[in-house]
Amino acid sequence: MRAFRDQGGKRWDAVVGHESYGIQVLLFMPEGDGETRKAVMAATTRLEAHREVDALTEAELRQRLARSQPWDSDTRFSG
């Protein structure tokens, strides 16, 4: 898990999750109220996904958050 702040100063946690067919996603969970968001990752395994997240700068996390979409809460999450 990675914690960072968006352009407006709001704190977010970024964690690796997965969807059906083994698709790895980066889940963005806001501190306090707000909508959880997701971004599909290039990684094909959980290990690769965790390494990808660890290598991201805060600026890159903010970019991925900006390109993310709402997360469907019915989707399986494995954090």
C-alpha positions as CSV (number, residue, x, y, z in Angstrom):
1,M,0.0,0.0,0.0
2,R,1.1,3.5,-0.8
3,A,-0.2,6.7,0.7
4,F,-0.1,10.0,-1.2
5,R,-1.9,13.3,-1.6
6,D,-3.6,14.5,-4.7
7,Q,-3.3,18.0,-6.3
8,G,-5.8,19.4,-3.8
9,G,-4.1,17.9,-0.8
10,K,-6.5,15.1,-0.1
11,R,-4.9,11.9,1.2
12,W,-5.3,8.6,-0.8
13,D,-4.2,5.0,-0.2
14,A,-3.2,3.1,-3.3
15,V,-3.4,-0.7,-3.1
16,V,-3.2,-3.6,-5.5
17,G,-6.4,-5.5,-6.2
18,H,-7.6,-7.8,-9.0
19,E,-10.6,-8.3,-11.1
20,S,-11.8,-11.3,-13.1
21,Y,-9.4,-13.1,-15.4
22,G,-6.5,-12.1,-13.3
23,I,-6.5,-8.4,-14.3
24,Q,-4.4,-6.4,-11.8
25,V,-5.8,-3.1,-10.8
26,L,-4.6,-0.2,-8.7
27,L,-7.3,0.8,-6.2
28,F,-7.4,4.4,-4.9
29,M,-9.2,4.8,-1.6
30,P,-9.7,8.3,-0.3
31,E,-9.3,9.2,3.3
32,G,-12.7,10.0,4.9
33,D,-15.6,10.3,2.5
34,G,-15.2,9.8,-1.2
35,E,-15.4,7.3,-4.0
36,T,-13.0,4.4,-4.4
37,R,-11.5,4.5,-7.9
38,K,-9.4,2.0,-10.0
39,A,-6.9,2.0,-12.7
40,V,-5.9,-1.1,-14.7
41,M,-2.2,-2.1,-14.4
42,A,0.2,-3.4,-17.0
43,A,1.3,-6.1,-14.5
44,T,0.1,-9.6,-15.1
45,T,0.9,-11.1,-11.7
46,R,0.4,-9.9,-8.1
47,L,4.1,-9.8,-7.6
48,E,4.6,-7.6,-10.7
49,A,1.8,-5.4,-9.6
50,H,3.3,-4.8,-6.2
51,R,6.6,-4.0,-7.7
52,E,5.0,-1.6,-10.2
53,V,3.3,0.3,-7.3
54,D,6.4,0.4,-5.3
55,A,8.3,2.0,-8.2
56,L,5.7,4.7,-8.8
57,T,6.5,8.3,-7.8
58,E,3.9,10.4,-6.1
59,A,3.5,12.4,-9.3
60,E,2.8,9.1,-11.2
61,L,0.3,8.0,-8.6
62,R,-1.5,11.4,-9.1
63,Q,-1.5,10.8,-12.8
64,R,-3.0,7.4,-12.5
65,L,-5.6,8.7,-10.1
66,A,-6.5,11.4,-12.6
67,R,-7.0,8.7,-15.3
68,S,-8.9,6.3,-13.0
69,Q,-12.5,5.3,-13.1
70,P,-15.1,4.5,-10.4
71,W,-14.6,1.1,-8.8
72,D,-17.5,-1.3,-8.9
73,S,-17.9,-2.5,-5.4
74,D,-19.3,-5.8,-6.6
75,T,-15.9,-6.5,-8.2
76,R,-13.7,-8.9,-6.1
77,F,-11.0,-7.1,-4.1
78,S,-7.9,-8.8,-2.7
79,G,-5.7,-6.3,-1.0
